[in-house]
Amino acid sequence: MARDVTHLVADLGTTHVLFGITFEQLVLILYPLFLIPIIYFWYYDVRRRRFLSLVPTGCTKLGLQGESNNTDELDSKYDRGTKDQQMWQVKTIYIHPIKSCAPIELDIADVDAEGLTYDRKFAFAELLKPSVFNPSLSAQDTKPKWTFRTLRQPGYEKLALVKPEIWIPRNAEAEAAGSLRRVEQEGALIIKYPNVPTGVLAPLDRLMMSLGLIPKDNSFRVPLNVRRDHKYPREVVNIWKDDPIWINLGEHVPEDFKQWLGVKNPLSLFRVDPENYRHVFRCAPKREDVGFQPAVGFQDAYPLHMLNIASVHDVGSKVGNAISGLSVRRFRGNLILEGPPAYDEDDWKKIKIGDHELYCTCHTLRCRLPNVDPDTAVRHPTEPDKTLRSFRCIDPGDPKNAALGMQMVPAKNERFQIRVGDSVEVLERGEHFYVKQ
């Protein structure tokens, strides 16, 4: 028997054939089969190390740990609300670090004259050139200008799938880290977006992703709070009728992100300059009345946005089969309240949340942005915009646009906190008249 095995091995090493295949041919066949898993495990290790390198040392991830406070948002118990203000409270708190991108849910939020800390401090902007065929434009006006982009613009629906993570320093570790880790001490914003396999190996990539061997997201990182001595360029970025000079972090935006988003023009990420906020006037309280002028970053108009979940439920009941389960997340509010009857908030002028007073400055006038599903980034052609316009054009200041929710401004220029479960009390009621931009 041993002699037969010896002869077989010797035969494989020469020109003899086993099952019609020479030893050399067998090696050529098996070699790629062994090589493929080695390459993929190496690729997975590279991707894993790349992600871990993005996580700043000495920092902790900001956000709610555990189940969302909004998981039961579609429960019918929120349909009617109650007139008993003792039952009114804050249900959910959201910040949106990057305008039009996914939110981060909090249990406790810091508030100041600019709104919730880290809310709308970043936005993507596209370098656009005004029409050269407009003879009324000056030579300066025809130069390309960075213009903020949101879910409103067709083609930017994918922003809903961009998930920011905020990493803030743990003080003791940050101090011990030393000067070589100053960037980590400033915190970091990690930006995740879907990993969409392409090319001939795309089927294998998808298989490895389903097995958890390749990340389902790509990601990149930018500083959360830039230092005073930063070297980033300060450039004009247009937001509505404002042209603030803010911080261009475009050097960190990878090419594959731009390709995934499908943007043809130059794309960048801007951060609000803490020393150059946009002051809010219009319906906001005046400096002579409250002692300060409210300000915003990339918010459309006012520092805070409140939604009543009962009001969203009523809209959802009227949308019908067009949208199954209308989520409050479509309307991108900061504070989601439970308890008040639907639309009770329409005439709120001043309220108290916990121990802190806030002005309800005006109704939130709605565009078609909520037509984009925050989970799929699919834009519905008409809803909920069509339904809202059918019965919620209630503000005499802008009778052509529907209202849902309230814009708010803190009553004092001091930092305080709002927590999930804080009580909500209406202090003043009255009529509102929306002042357009």
Long-range contacts (C-beta under 8 A, 24 or more apart in sequence): 40-204, 40-208, 40-213, 40-214, 41-213, 43-214, 44-208, 44-213, 44-214, 47-214, 47-215, 48-215, 51-215, 51-219, 54-188, 54-190, 54-219, 54-220, 54-221, 55-167, 55-188, 55-190, 56-167, 56-181, 56-183, 56-184, 56-187, 56-188, 56-221, 57-173, 57-177, 57-181, 57-184, 58-169, 58-170, 58-173, 58-174, 58-176, 58-177, 58-181, 58-184, 58-185, 59-167, 59-168, 59-169, 59-170, 59-173, 59-174, 59-184, 59-187, 59-188, 60-167, 60-168, 60-170, 61-165, 61-166, 61-167, 62-104, 62-106, 62-118, 62-165, 62-166, 62-167, 62-168, 63-104, 63-105, 63-106, 63-165, 63-166, 64-104, 64-105, 64-106, 64-107, 68-92, 68-105, 69-105, 69-107, 69-420, 70-105, 70-328, 70-329, 70-336, 73-309, 73-327, 73-328, 73-336, 74-313, 74-316, 74-325, 74-327, 78-309, 78-310, 78-313, 78-338, 79-310, 79-313, 79-314, 79-317, 79-342, 80-310, 80-341, 80-342, 81-308, 81-310, 81-338, 81-339, 81-340, 81-341, 81-342, 81-344, 82-339, 82-340, 82-341, 83-341, 84-339, 85-339, 85-424, 85-425, 85-426, 86-423, 87-339, 88-337, 88-338, 88-339, 88-340, 88-423, 88-424, 88-425, 89-337, 89-338, 89-339, 89-421, 89-422, 89-423, 89-424, 90-335, 90-336, 90-337, 90-338, 90-353, 90-418, 90-419, 90-420, 90-421, 90-422, 90-424, 91-309, 91-336, 91-337, 91-338, 91-420, 92-328, 92-335, 92-336, 92-420, 93-334, 93-335, 93-336, 93-418, 93-419, 93-420, 94-329, 94-332, 94-333, 94-334, 94-336, 95-119, 95-334, 96-120, 96-332, 97-121, 97-122, 97-164, 97-166, 97-189, 98-122, 98-123, 98-124, 98-159, 98-162, 98-164, 98-189, 98-191, 98-269, 99-123, 99-124, 99-148, 99-150, 99-298, 100-124, 100-149, 100-150, 100-151, 100-152, 100-156, 100-159, 100-160, 100-369, 101-159, 101-160, 101-162, 101-163, 101-164, 101-191, 102-160, 102-161, 102-162, 102-163, 102-164, 102-374, 103-329, 103-332, 104-164, 104-165, 104-166, 106-420, 107-419, 107-420, 108-417, 108-418, 108-419, 108-420, 109-334, 109-417, 109-418, 109-419, 110-415, 110-416, 110-417, 111-304, 111-356, 111-410, 111-415, 111-416, 111-417, 111-418, 112-410, 112-413, 112-414, 112-415, 112-416, 113-292, 113-294, 113-295, 113-303, 113-409, 113-410, 113-413, 114-277, 114-294, 114-295, 114-296, 114-297, 114-303, 115-296, 115-297, 115-299, 115-303, 115-304, 115-334, 116-303, 116-304, 116-334, 118-166, 118-224, 119-297, 119-299, 119-334, 120-272, 120-296, 120-297, 120-298, 120-299, 121-271, 121-272, 121-297, 121-298, 122-164, 122-189, 122-222, 122-249, 122-269, 122-270, 122-271, 122-272, 122-298, 123-148, 123-149, 123-150, 123-237, 123-239, 123-269, 123-270, 123-298, 124-148, 124-149, 124-159, 124-267, 124-268, 124-269, 124-270, 125-149, 125-237, 125-238, 125-267, 125-268, 125-269, 125-270, 126-263, 126-265, 126-266, 126-267, 127-265, 127-266, 127-267, 127-268, 128-265, 145-236, 145-238, 146-235, 146-236, 146-237, 146-238, 146-248, 146-268, 146-270, 147-237, 147-238, 148-237, 148-238, 148-239, 148-270, 148-298, 150-369, 151-369, 151-372, 152-367, 152-368, 152-369, 154-379, 155-262, 155-263, 156-261, 157-372, 157-377, 157-378, 157-379, 158-193, 158-260, 158-261, 158-262, 158-377, 159-261, 159-377, 160-372, 160-373, 160-374, 160-375, 160-376, 160-377, 161-193, 161-194, 161-377, 162-191, 162-192, 162-193, 163-191, 163-192, 163-193, 163-217, 164-189, 164-190, 164-191, 164-192, 165-189, 165-190, 165-191, 165-192, 166-224, 167-224, 168-224, 182-227, 183-223, 186-223, 186-224, 186-225, 186-226, 186-227, 187-223, 187-224, 187-225, 188-221, 188-222, 188-223, 188-224, 189-221, 189-222, 189-223, 189-224, 190-219, 190-220, 190-221, 191-219, 191-220, 191-221, 191-222, 191-257, 191-269, 192-217, 192-218, 192-219, 193-217, 193-218, 193-219, 193-257, 193-260, 193-261, 194-218, 194-260, 196-260, 218-254, 218-256, 218-257, 218-260, 220-252, 220-253, 220-254, 220-257, 221-252, 222-249, 222-252, 222-269, 222-271, 223-249, 223-271, 225-274, 226-271, 234-273, 235-270, 237-270, 239-278, 239-298, 240-300, 240-437, 241-437, 242-278, 244-272, 244-273, 244-276, 244-277, 244-278, 245-273, 245-276, 246-270, 246-271, 246-272, 246-273, 246-276, 247-271, 247-272, 247-273, 272-297, 272-298, 280-409, 282-361, 282-362, 282-435, 282-437, 283-361, 283-362, 283-407, 283-432, 283-433, 283-434, 283-435, 284-359, 284-361, 284-409, 285-359, 285-361, 285-409, 285-411, 290-411, 290-412, 290-413, 291-412, 291-413, 292-413, 294-409, 294-410, 301-407, 301-437, 302-361, 302-362, 302-407, 302-408, 302-409, 303-408, 303-409, 303-410, 304-334, 304-335, 304-358, 304-407, 304-408, 304-409, 304-410, 305-332, 305-333, 305-334, 305-335, 305-364, 305-405, 305-406, 305-407, 305-408, 306-333, 306-334, 306-335, 306-336, 306-337, 306-345, 306-360, 306-405, 306-406, 306-407, 306-408, 307-331, 307-333, 307-335, 307-336, 307-337, 307-404, 307-405, 308-337, 308-338, 308-340, 308-342, 308-343, 308-344, 308-345, 308-405, 309-336, 309-337, 309-338, 310-338, 310-339, 310-340, 310-341, 310-342, 310-344, 311-342, 311-343, 311-345, 311-404, 311-405, 312-404, 313-342, 314-342, 314-343, 315-384, 315-387, 315-388, 315-392, 315-404, 316-384, 318-387, 318-390, 318-391, 319-383, 319-384, 319-387, 322-380, 322-382, 322-383, 322-384, 322-387, 323-373, 323-380, 323-383, 323-384, 326-384, 327-374, 327-375, 329-374, 330-370, 330-372, 330-373, 330-374, 330-384, 331-364, 331-366, 331-370, 331-404, 331-405, 332-369, 332-370, 333-405, 335-408, 335-418, 337-424, 339-424, 340-424, 345-405, 345-406, 346-394, 346-403, 346-432, 347-429, 347-430, 347-431, 347-432, 348-406, 348-426, 348-428, 348-429, 349-427, 349-428, 349-429, 349-430, 349-432, 350-411, 350-426, 350-427, 350-428, 351-408, 351-424, 351-425, 351-426, 351-427, 352-423, 352-424, 352-425, 352-427, 353-418, 353-422, 353-423, 353-424, 354-417, 354-418, 354-419, 354-422, 354-423, 355-416, 356-410, 356-411, 356-412, 356-416, 356-418, 357-410, 357-411, 357-412, 357-427, 358-408, 358-409, 358-410, 358-411, 359-408, 359-409, 359-410, 359-411, 360-406, 360-407, 360-408, 360-432, 361-406, 361-407, 361-408, 361-409, 362-395, 362-397, 362-406, 362-407, 362-432, 362-433, 362-434, 362-435, 363-394, 363-395, 363-403, 363-404, 363-405, 363-406, 363-407, 363-432, 363-434, 364-403, 364-404, 364-405, 364-406, 364-407, 365-395, 365-398, 365-401, 365-402, 365-403, 365-434, 366-392, 366-401, 366-402, 366-403, 366-404, 367-401, 395-432, 395-433, 395-434, 396-433, 396-434, 397-432, 397-433, 397-434, 397-435, 397-436, 398-434, 398-436, 403-434
